[in-house]
Amino acid sequence: SLEYHLYGGGSPIIDSTTCFINAFTLGHSPEGIYRLEHRATDNIGNRRDFSMAGQFVNYLVLDTTPPATVLSVGLPSNAGKYAPQPIIVTSHTPLIFTSNDGGVMPAGVLCVSVYLEGQLTDVLGTSSASLYFEAKSFVPETLPDGNPTGDGVRMVSWQAMDRVANVEAMKSMQVTLDNTAPEAAITVPTDGGRIKGNQPIMGTATDDHFDFYSLSYAVT
């Protein structure tokens, strides 16, 4: 027969010896370090004693906690100016994903997957087993299927995975994509017209998300 001895974990400590029948997992065991040892018994009862170390002993680290990721919006955007309003971004606005891997003995963040309207658009990875990970992504002008993103309300979703495949629950944020520049025109005076004295200047500026305008002139 073949049996194994499992010892370790957090609270409570697991200390069990079980006959091996099929492959098993640590299931709902608490996170922590485990010592796993196996031994066999022959037909006349010969078997060795369990020991702390040796070729029949493996030490395992159980990590069942997924990373936790937050999204902050960089500039250009209205996030800093008008925080209560819906967030307006362009395809040049960095979406900054900050991910932390927790737990008793975390394995480290492997990657953050970013989705736009349910389509995977970016995978932000790290080359080392980092417990803290930060990277930037952008709302693309074209979706993976080749269709243009277009201005309007868009749903950005993301989830992180650590190095032992613990996956974070999907999170989402709604943003308004605006890649269209404002349209401005001077109506008074007319282009090429002659002026004298104090001349009023009148014009129009049109944009779905108008913020401010500036007027400059030069003598030529």
PAZAPA-4460 file (N, C-alpha, C; in steps of 0.05 Angstrom, whole numbers, plus 32768, in hexadecimal, padded with zeros to 4 digits):
% residues 220
    n_x    n_y    n_z   ca_x   ca_y   ca_z    c_x    c_y    c_z   seq   type   mol
   8011   7FE8   8000   8000   8000   8000   8012   8019   8000     1      S     A
   8006   802F   7FF9   8014   8048   7FF8   8004   805D   8008     2      L     A
   8012   806B   8019   8005   807F   8029   8016   8098   802A     3      E     A
   8008   80AE   8030   8017   80C8   8032   8010   80D6   804C     4      Y     A
   8023   80E6   8055   8020   80F6   806D   8022   8113   8065     5      H     A
   800D   8123   806D   800C   813F   8067   800C   814E   8081     6      L     A
   801F   8161   8082   8021   8171   809B   8026   818F   8093     7      Y     A
   8018   81A1   80A1   801E   81BD   809D   8005   81CE   809A     8      G     A
   8008   81E4   808B   7FF1   81F7   8088   7FF2   820D   809C     9      G     A
   7FDC   821A   809E   7FD9   8231   80B0   7FCB   8229   80CA    10      G     A
   7FB3   8234   80CD   7FA3   822E   80E5   7F88   8224   80DC    11      S     A
   7F81   820A   80E3   7F90   81F8   80F4   7FA6   81E9   80E4    12      P     A
   7FBA   81DF   80F2   7FCF   81CE   80E6   7FC3   81B4   80DD    13      I     A
   7FCA   81AB   80C5   7FC1   8191   80BB   7FD7   817D   80C0    14      I     A
   7FCF   8166   80CB   7FE2   8150   80D0   7FD3   8136   80CC    15      D     A
   7FD5   812B   80B4   7FC5   8113   80AD   7FD6   8100   809D    16      S     A
   7FD0   80E6   80A1   7FDB   80D0   8092   7FC5   80C1   8084    17      T     A
   7FC7   80BE   806A   7FB1   80B3   805A   7FBB   809F   8046    18      T     A
   7FAC   8089   8041   7FB3   8076   802C   7FAF   8084   8011    19      C     A
   7FC2   8081   7FFF   7FC0   808D   7FE5   7FAF   807B   7FD3    20      F     A
   7F9A   8086   7FC8   7F89   8077   7FB5   7F89   8085   7F9A    21      I     A
   7F83   809F   7F9A   7F83   80AE   7F81   7F91   80C9   7F85    22      N     A
   7F96   80D7   7F6F   7FA1   80F1   7F70   7F90   8103   7F81    23      A     A
   7F9C   8116   7F90   7F8D   8126   7FA2   7F97   8143   7FA1    24      F     A
   7F87   8155   7FAB   7F8F   8171   7FAE   7F8E   8179   7FCB    25      T     A
   7F99   8191   7FD1   7F97   819B   7FEC   7F7C   81A8   7FF2    26      L     A
   7F6C   81A9   7FDD   7F50   81B1   7FE1   7F4D   81CB   7FF1    27      G     A
   7F3E   81C9   8006   7F38   81E1   8017   7F4C   81E4   802E    28      H     A
   7F63   81D9   802B   7F77   81DB   8041   7F80   81F8   8043    29      S     A
   7F88   8200   805C   7F91   821C   8060   7FAC   8221   8051    30      P     A
   7FB1   823A   804A   7FCA   8241   803D   7FE2   823D   8050    31      E     A
   7FF9   8238   8044   8011   8235   8054   8024   8221   8048    32      G     A
   8038   8219   8057   804C   8205   804E   8043   81E9   8058    33      I     A
   8045   81D6   8046   803E   81BA   804D   8056   81A8   8048    34      Y     A
   8058   8193   8059   806B   817E   8054   805C   8165   804B    35      R     A
   8062   815B   8034   8054   8144   8028   8068   812D   8025    36      L     A
   8062   8117   8032   8074   8100   8031   8064   80E7   802A    37      E     A
   8070   80D5   801B   8063   80BC   8015   8075   80A4   801C    38      H     A
   8067   808D   8021   8076   8074   8027   8065   805D   801E    39      R     A
   8072   8047   8019   8064   802E   8010   8068   8018   8025    40      A     A
   8055   8006   8026   8057   7FEF   8037   8055   7FD6   8026    41      T     A
   8067   7FC3   802A   8066   7FAA   801A   8054   7F95   8026    42      D     A
   8053   7F7E   801A   803F   7F6A   8021   8044   7F5E   803D    43      N     A
   805C   7F62   8048   8062   7F57   8063   8065   7F6D   8077    44      I     A
   805C   7F85   8070   805B   7F9B   8084   8074   7FAC   8087    45      G     A
   8087   7FA8   8075   809F   7FB9   8077   8099   7FD5   806D    46      N     A
   80A1   7FE9   807C   809E   8004   8073   80B2   8015   8084    47      R     A
   80B9   802C   8079   80CB   803E   8087   80BB   8052   8098    48      R     A
   80C9   805F   80AA   80BC   8073   80BB   80BB   808E   80AB    49      D     A
   80A7   809E   80B1   80A5   80B9   80A7   80BC   80C9   80B2    50      F     A
   80C6   80DC   80A2   80DC   80ED   80AA   80D7   810A   80A1    51      S     A
   80E7   811D   80AC   80E4   8139   80A5   80EF   8140   808A    52      M     A
   8102   8131   8080   8110   8137   8067   8118   811E   8059    53      A     A
   8121   8121   8041   812A   810A   8031   811D   8109   8016    54      G     A
   8124   80F4   8007   811B   80F3   7FEB   80FD   80ED   7FE9    55      Q     A
   80F0   80E6   7FFE   80D3   80E0   7FFD   80C2   80F8   8008    56      F     A
   80CF   810E   800E   80C2   8125   801A   80C1   813C   8006    57      V     A
   80AA   8149   8003   80A7   8161   7FF3   809B   8177   8005    58      N     A
   80A6   818F   8002   809A   81A6   8010   808B   81B7   7FFB    59      Y     A
   8072   81BD   8001   8060   81CB   7FEF   8056   81E5   7FFC    60      L     A
   8053   81F9   7FEC   8047   8212   7FF5   802B   8215   7FE8    61      V     A
   8017   8217   7FF9   7FFB   8219   7FEF   7FF3   8236   7FEF    62      L     A
   7FEC   8240   7FD7   7FE3   825C   7FD3   7FC8   825A   7FC5    63      D     A
   7FB3   8263   7FD2   7F98   8262   7FC6   7F8C   827E   7FC3    64      T     A
   7F9C   8293   7FC8   7F92   82AE   7FC7   7F98   82BC   7FAD    65      T     A
   7F85   82C5   7F9E   7F8A   82D3   7F84   7F94   82EF   7F89    66      P     A
   7FA1   82FB   7F75   7FA9   8317   7F77   7F90   832A   7F79    67      P     A
   7F95   8342   7F81   7F80   8357   7F82   7F8B   836F   7F71    68      A     A
   7F7B   8378   7F5E   7F84   838C   7F4B   7F72   83A4   7F4B    69      T     A
   7F7D   83BC   7F4A   7F6D   83D5   7F48   7F76   83E4   7F2F    70      V     A
   7F63   83F3   7F24   7F68   8403   7F0C   7F67   8420   7F13    71      L     A
   7F7B   842F   7F0B   7F7B   844C   7F0D   7F7F   8457   7EF0    72      S     A
   7F73   846F   7EEB   7F73   847A   7ED1   7F86   8492   7ED0    73      V     A
   7F98   8492   7EBC   7FAC   84A8   7EBA   7FA1   84BE   7EA8    74      G     A
   7FB3   84CE   7E9E   7FAC   84E5   7E8D   7FB4   84E1   7E71    75      L     A
   7FA6   84EB   7E5D   7F8F   84FD   7E5F   7F75   84EF   7E67    76      P     A
   7F67   84FA   7E79   7F4C   84F1   7E81   7F40   8506   7E93    77      S     A
   7F27   8502   7E9B   7F1A   8514   7EAD   7F1A   8509   7ECA    78      N     A
   7F29   84F4   7ECF   7F27   84E6   7EE9   7F30   84F9   7F00    79      A     A
   7F44   8509   7EFB   7F4D   851B   7F11   7F3D   8534   7F14    80      G     A
   7F32   853E   7EFD   7F24   8558   7EFE   7F07   8554   7F08    81      K     A
   7EF9   8541   7EFC   7EDD   853E   7F02   7ED7   8521   7F0A    82      Y     A
   7EE2   851A   7F21   7EE0   84FE   7F2A   7EC4   84F3   7F2B    83      A     A
   7EB0   8502   7F34   7E95   84F5   7F36   7E89   84EE   7F1B    84      P     A
   7E93   84FB   7F05   7E87   84F6   7EEB   7E92   84DC   7EDF    85      Q     A
   7E84   84D1   7ECB   7E8F   84B9   7EBD   7EAA   84BF   7EB2    86      P     A
   7EBC   84AB   7EB3   7ED8   84AF   7EAB   7EDA   84B0   7E8D    87      I     A
   7EE6   84C5   7E82   7EEA   84C8   7E66   7F08   84C4   7E60    88      I     A
   7F0E   84B3   7E4C   7F2A   84AD   7E45   7F2D   84AE   7E27    89      V     A
   7F46   84AE   7E1E   7F4D   84AA   7E02   7F5D   8490   7E00    90      T     A
   7F64   848A   7DE7   7F75   8472   7DE3   7F92   8477   7DEB    91      S     A
   7F98   8490   7DF4   7FB3   8496   7DFE   7FB3   8499   7E1D    92      H     A
   7F9C   8493   7E29   7F9B   8495   7E46   7FA4   847B   7E53    93      T     A
   7FB9   847C   7E64   7FC2   8463   7E70   7FAE   8459   7E85    94      P     A
   7FA7   8440   7E84   7F98   8432   7E98   7FAC   8422   7EA9    95      L     A
   7FAF   842A   7EC2   7FC5   8420   7ED3   7FBA   840A   7EE5    96      I     A
   7FC3   83F2   7EE2   7FBA   83DB   7EF1   7FCF   83D5   7F06    97      F     A
   7FC6   83D5   7F20   7FD8   83CE   7F36   7FCD   83B5   7F43    98      T     A
   7FDE   83A0   7F44   7FD5   8386   7F4E   7FE7   837E   7F65    99      S     A
   7FDB   8374   7F7B   7FE9   8369   7F92   7FE1   834C   7F97   100      N     A
   7FF4   833B   7F9B   7FEE   831F   7FA1   7FF0   831B   7FBF   101      D     A
   7FDB   8312   7FCC   7FDA   830E   7FE9   7FDB   82F1   7FF1   102      G     A
   7FD3   82EC   800A   7FD4   82D1   8014   7FEA   82CD   8028   103      G     A
   7FEC   82B5   8033   8001   82AF   8046   801C   82AF   803A   104      V     A
   8020   82A1   8023   8039   82A0   8014   8033   82A3   7FF7   105      M     A
   802E   82BB   7FEE   8024   82C0   7FD2   8039   82B8   7FBD   106      P     A
   802F   82AD   7FA7   8040   82A5   7F91   804A   82BC   7F80   107      A     A
   803B   82D2   7F7F   8043   82E9   7F6F   8031   82EC   7F57   108      G     A
   802D   8304   7F4E   801C   830A   7F37   8028   8300   7F1D   109      V     A
   8019   82F2   7F0D   8023   82EA   7EF3   801B   82FD   7EDD   110      L     A
   8001   8305   7EDC   7FF8   8317   7EC7   7FDD   8323   7ECE   111      C     A
   7FD6   8338   7EC0   7FBC   8345   7EC2   7FB1   8345   7EA5   112      V     A
   7F99   8339   7EA2   7F8C   8338   7E88   7F78   834F   7E86   113      S     A
   7F78   835E   7E70   7F67   8376   7E6D   7F54   8370   7E55   114      V     A
   7F3A   8377   7E5A   7F26   8372   7E46   7F17   838C   7E40   115      Y     A
   7F0F   838F   7E27   7EFE   83A6   7E1F   7EE5   839B   7E11   116      L     A
   7ECF   83A1   7E1C   7EB5   8397   7E12   7EB6   8378   7E10   117      E     A
   7EC3   836B   7E24   7EC4   834E   7E25   7ED9   8341   7E14   118      G     A
   7EE8   8351   7E04   7EFD   8346   7DF4   7F18   834B   7E00   119      Q     A
   7F29   8336   7E01   7F44   8339   7E0D   7F54   834C   7DFB   120      L     A
   7F5F   8361   7E07   7F6E   8375   7DF8   7F8B   8377   7E01   121      T     A
   7F92   836D   7E19   7FAD   8370   7E23   7FB2   835C   7E39   122      D     A
   7FCB   8352   7E3B   7FD3   8342   7E51   7FED   834E   7E5C   123      V     A
   7FEB   8359   7E74   8002   8366   7E81   8010   8352   7E92   124      L     A
   8029   834B   7E8B   8037   8337   7E99   8050   8342   7EA7   125      G     A
   805B   8331   7EB9   8073   8338   7EC7   8087   8321   7EC6   126      T     A
   80A0   8327   7EC4   80B4   8312   7EC0   80BE   8306   7EDB   127      S     A
   80B6   8311   7EF1   80BF   8307   7F0B   80A7   8302   7F1D   128      S     A
   80AB   82F3   7F32   8096   82EC   7F45   8091   8304   7F58   129      A     A
   8085   8318   7F4D   8081   8331   7F5C   8067   8330   7F6C   130      S     A
   8067   8338   7F85   804F   8339   7F95   803F   8352   7F8E   131      L     A
   804E   8367   7F83   8041   8380   7F7B   8048   8385   7F5E   132      Y     A
   8033   838B   7F4E   8037   838E   7F31   8027   83A6   7F27   133      F     A
   8033   83B6   7F17   8025   83CD   7F0C   802D   83D0   7EEE   134      E     A
   8019   83D4   7EDD   801E   83D7   7EC1   8007   83E7   7EB5   135      A     A
   800C   83F1   7E9C   7FF9   8402   7E8E   7FEE   83F4   7E76   136      K     A
   7FD5   83FB   7E70   7FC8   83F2   7E58   7FB8   8409   7E4D   137      S     A
   7FAD   8406   7E35   7F9F   841C   7E28   7F86   8411   7E1A   138      F     A
   7F71   8422   7E17   7F5A   841A   7E08   7F61   841B   7DEB   139      V     A
   7F62   8405   7DDC   7F6B   8406   7DC0   7F57   8414   7DAE   140      P     A
   7F62   841F   7D98   7F50   842B   7D84   7F42   8416   7D73   141      E     A
   7F4E   83FE   7D73   7F43   83E8   7D63   7F41   83CF   7D75   142      T     A
   7F2B   83C1   7D74   7F27   83A9   7D83   7F36   8392   7D77   143      L     A
   7F3B   837C   7D86   7F49   8365   7D7A   7F3C   8359   7D61   144      P     A
   7F22   835C   7D5E   7F14   8352   7D47   7F17   8364   7D2E   145      D     A
   7F26   837B   7D32   7F2A   838D   7D1B   7F17   83A4   7D1A   146      G     A
   7F01   83A3   7D29   7EEE   83B9   7D28   7EF8   83D1   7D38   147      N     A
   7EF3   83E9   7D2F   7EFB   8401   7D3E   7EEC   8402   7D59   148      P     A
   7EFA   840C   7D6D   7EEE   840E   7D87   7ED8   8423   7D87   149      T     A
   7EDE   843B   7D7C   7ECA   8450   7D7A   7EC5   845E   7D95   150      G     A
   7EBD   8477   7D94   7EB7   8486   7DAC   7E9E   847B   7DB9   151      D     A
   7E9C   847F   7DD3   7E84   8477   7DE1   7E8B   8469   7DFB   152      G     A
   7E76   845F   7E09   7E7A   8451   7E23   7E85   8435   7E1E   153      V     A
   7E9A   842F   7E2C   7EA8   8415   7E29   7EAC   8408   7E44   154      R     A
   7EAB   83EE   7E45   7EAF   83DF   7E5E   7ECB   83D3   7E5E   155      M     A
   7EDC   83DB   7E71   7EF6   83D0   7E75   7EF5   83BC   7E8C   156      V     A
   7EFF   83A4   7E87   7EFF   838F   7E9C   7F1B   8384   7E9F   157      S     A
   7F21   8379   7EB7   7F3B   836E   7EBB   7F3B   8359   7ED1   158      W     A
   7F4E   8348   7ED1   7F53   8335   7EE6   7F70   832C   7EE6   159      Q     A
   7F7A   8326   7EFD   7F96   831E   7F00   7F98   8300   7F07   160      A     A
   7FAF   82F4   7F00   7FB4   82D9   7F08   7FD0   82D7   7F14   161      M     A
   7FD2   82C7   7F29   7FED   82C3   7F35   7FFB   82AB   7F29   162      D     A
   8013   82A5   7F33   8024   8290   7F26   801B   8274   7F2D   163      R     A
   8007   8270   7F3C   7FFC   8255   7F40   7FDF   8254   7F37   164      V     A
   7FD8   8267   7F25   7FBE   8268   7F17   7FA6   826E   7F28   165      A     A
   7FAA   827D   7F3F   7F94   8288   7F4D   7F8B   82A1   7F3D   166      N     A
   7F71   82A2   7F36   7F67   82B7   7F24   7F54   82C9   7F33   167      V     A
   7F59   82E3   7F31   7F49   82F7   7F3D   7F2D   82F8   7F2F   168      E     A
   7F19   82FF   7F3F   7EFE   8303   7F33   7EFF   831B   7F21   169      A     A
   7EF0   8319   7F0A   7EF0   832F   7EF7   7EE6   8349   7F03   170      M     A
   7EF4   835F   7EFD   7EEB   8379   7F05   7EE7   838A   7EEC   171      K     A
   7ED6   839F   7EEF   7ED0   83AF   7ED7   7ECD   83CD   7EDF   172      S     A
   7ED2   83DE   7ECB   7ECE   83FB   7ECE   7EC4   8405   7EB3   173      M     A
   7EB0   8416   7EB4   7EA4   8422   7E9C   7EB2   843D   7E97   174      Q     A
   7EBC   8440   7E7E   7EC9   8459   7E76   7EBB   8463   7E5C   175      V     A
   7EBE   847C   7E57   7EB5   8488   7E3E   7ECD   848E   7E2C   176      T     A
   7ECF   8482   7E15   7EE5   8486   7E03   7EE0   849D   7DF1   177      L     A
   7EF2   84B0   7DF0   7EEF   84C8   7DDF   7F09   84CD   7DD1   178      D     A
   7F0B   84C5   7DB8   7F23   84C9   7DA7   7F1E   84E0   7D93   179      N     A
   7F08   84EF   7D96   7F01   8503   7D82   7F09   851F   7D8D   180      T     A
   7F19   852E   7D7E   7F21   8549   7D86   7F0A   855C   7D83   181      A     A
   7F09   8571   7D94   7EF4   8586   7D91   7EF7   8594   7D76   182      P     A
   7EE0   859F   7D6D   7EE0   85B0   7D55   7EDD   85CD   7D5D   183      E     A
   7EEF   85DE   7D54   7EEF   85FA   7D5B   7EEE   860B   7D41   184      A     A
   7EE0   8622   7D43   7EDF   8633   7D2B   7EDC   8650   7D35   185      A     A
   7EE9   8663   7D27   7EE6   8680   7D2C   7ED0   868A   7D18   186      I     A
   7EBC   8696   7D22   7EA6   86A0   7D11   7EA8   86BE   7D0C   187      T     A
   7EB3   86CD   7D1F   7EB7   86EA   7D1D   7ED3   86F0   7D28   188      V     A
   7EE4   86FD   7D18   7EE0   8706   7CFC   7EE3   86EF   7CE9   189      P     A
   7EDC   86F4   7CD0   7EDD   86DF   7CBC   7EFA   86DC   7CB3   190      T     A
   7F00   86C4   7CA9   7F1B   86BE   7CA0   7F23   86D1   7C89   191      D     A
   7F39   86DF   7C8C   7F43   86F1   7C78   7F37   870D   7C79   192      G     A
   7F24   8712   7C8C   7F17   872C   7C8E   7F29   8740   7C9A   193      G     A
   7F22   875A   7C97   7F31   8770   7CA2   7F24   8779   7CBC   194      R     A
   7F35   8780   7CCF   7F2A   878A   7CE9   7F39   87A3   7CF1   195      I     A
   7F2C   87B2   7D03   7F3A   87CA   7D0F   7F2F   87CE   7D2B   196      K     A
   7F3F   87DB   7D3B   7F36   87E1   7D56   7F32   87C8   7D67   197      G     A
   7F21   87CB   7D7A   7F1A   87B4   7D8C   7F07   87A2   7D7D   198      N     A
   7F11   878B   7D76   7F01   8778   7D66   7EF8   8761   7D78   199      Q     A
   7EDE   875D   7D7C   7ED5   8745   7D8A   7EDB   872C   7D7A   200      P     A
   7EE2   8717   7D88   7EE8   86FD   7D7B   7ED3   86E9   7D85   201      I     A
   7EC5   86DD   7D73   7EB1   86CA   7D7A   7EB6   86AF   7D6B   202      M     A
   7EAE   869A   7D78   7EB2   8680   7D6C   7EA3   866A   7D7A   203      G     A
   7EA6   8652   7D71   7E99   863B   7D7C   7EAD   8624   7D82   204      T     A
   7EA7   8614   7D96   7EB6   85FC   7D9C   7EA2   85E6   7DA2   205      A     A
   7EA5   85D0   7D95   7E91   85BA   7D98   7E9F   85A0   7DA0   206      T     A
   7E96   8593   7DB4   7EA0   8579   7DBC   7E8D   856C   7DCF   207      D     A
   7E8B   8552   7DCE   7E78   8543   7DDF   7E80   8546   7DFD   208      D     A
   7E9A   854A   7E02   7EA4   854C   7E1E   7EB5   8565   7E20   209      H     A
   7EA8   857B   7E1A   7EB7   8595   7E1A   7EC1   859C   7E36   210      F     A
   7EDA   85A5   7E37   7EE7   85AD   7E50   7EEC   85CB   7E51   211      D     A
   7EFE   85D5   7E40   7F05   85F1   7E40   7F0F   85F9   7E24   212      F     A
   7F12   8613   7E20   7F1D   861C   7E06   7F32   8631   7E0D   213      Y     A
   7F44   8635   7DFA   7F58   864B   7DFC   7F5A   8659   7DE1   214      S     A
   7F60   8672   7DE1   7F62   8682   7DC9   7F7D   8690   7DC8   215      L     A
   7F8B   868D   7DB2   7FA5   869A   7DAE   7FA6   86A8   7D93   216      S     A
   7FB6   86BC   7D91   7FB9   86CB   7D78   7FD5   86D5   7D76   217      Y     A
   7FDC   86DD   7D5D   7FF7   86E7   7D58   7FF5   86FB   7D42   218      A     A
   8006   870F   7D42   8007   8723   7D2D   801A   8718   7D17   219      V     A
   800F   8718   7CFE   801F   870E   7CE8   8023   8724   7CD3   220      T     A
***
